[in-house]
Structures are given as structure tokens and as C-alpha cells.
Amino acid sequence: MILKIIAYGDPLLRKLSVDIDATYPHLEELITNMHETMKGAEGVGLAAPQVGLNIKLIVVNSTEVKNNKTPIRQVFINPEITEATGENVIFEEGCLSVPKIHEDILRKEKIIVRYFDENFNEHEDSFDGSNARIIQHEYDHLFGKLFIDKLSPLKKALLKKKLSDIIKGNIDVSYPIKFYGKIRKK
């Protein structure tokens, strides 16, 4: 089932997420729905807060990312980035919760993540390149942060009208989205 994505402006996106355990209700179904939602919106990552749940759950599918040497399709439950190293790399990012805005964002090129998979097996893995970027972007959502928070005050000021349009729901997207106080289907 495709879920509605929460759009910029909703205070839910600014809340801290909480850890979950294997008893979380309907977890397998939620993970399936998040993957389906991400694919339907042509995304490469999705965090639970983006579908209205402030829990520490991320899904990533980088199999369609160009020039990605090690594509992944993975679930991260209660992730913790334990190390971020390497060069600071600038790359253009977008976000399903902040539609139609793409900006250059600086992130570390390598990370180590401790997490549980969908079967609650614990892992600690290293990621680099596109995978590291996607995971860092989604990880930020678990702490109420958006990629636009990394922009300079000047850049954010230049985006003020576009961000205001998102809050008001004055933007068309090709996937189900919930604007603050509104629900729009396409």
C-alpha cells in the first residue's frame, strides 16, 4: 500500500524519533509499504517520519542510482551513525517531503552505521558514496532535520517562496502527499 508522504511545514517532521523493538505492531507490513511508497515516488530513501511515524526506521534502495558501484536495498531500524569520515563532498539532494527543491549539500563521503535489519539482527557496516549520502539524509529525518537546514541563511531566503508554496499545498507532485492540514492525491 502506498502511504501519503508528509510535506514540509508539518511539525511532525521536526520531532525526534524513538527506538522500536521486534514487538512494534505490523512492522513487516510497514516496511513493505515504505518500500512501495518510496518506489512509487521515485525516491531512493524514506524515513518513517516522512510517512507520519516518529520511529527510527529507514528504508533505502539505491539500485537505480547512476554510477553506484555497490547498490543496496536495505532496512535500517534504530540506526546510529558511529563514524563519519573522509572528504566533505558536495552533491545535489532533494527530498520527497520537500518536493521540487534540489540543492547542493555537503556530507561526509564514508560512514559506519550500527543498526538492526528487518529481522532484528544487529549489524555494523560501512557505506560510502551514494549509499552514505542517502543514509545520512534519511538519518537526519529521525532527528527532525531536513536537508534544507544545511543551507546558508541566504540560500534559504532565496527559497522562501518555494517553501511557502509547499506549506500551503500550492505545488503539484506525482505521489500522494499530505500538506500541513490538507491531503492531496494525484
HELIX and SHEET records of a PDB file:
HELIX    1   1 PRO A   11  ARG A   14  5                                   4    
HELIX    2   2 LEU A   27  GLY A   40  1                                  14    
HELIX    3   3 ALA A   48  VAL A   51  5                                   4    
HELIX    4   4 GLY A  129  HIS A  141  1                                  13    
HELIX    5   5 PHE A  147  LYS A  150  5                                   4    
HELIX    6   6 PRO A  153  LEU A  158  1                                   6    
HELIX    7   7 LYS A  160  LYS A  168  1                                   9    
SHEET    1   A 3 ILE A   5  ILE A   6  0                                        
SHEET    2   A 3 ILE A 177  PHE A 179  1                                        
SHEET    3   A 3 LYS A 182  ARG A 184 -1                                        
SHEET    1   B 5 GLY A  45  ALA A  47  0                                        
SHEET    2   B 5 LEU A  57  ASN A  61 -1                                        
SHEET    3   B 5 ARG A  73  CYS A  95 -1                                        
SHEET    4   B 5 VAL A  98  PHE A 116 -1                                        
SHEET    5   B 5 GLU A 122  ASP A 128 -1                                        
END                                                                             
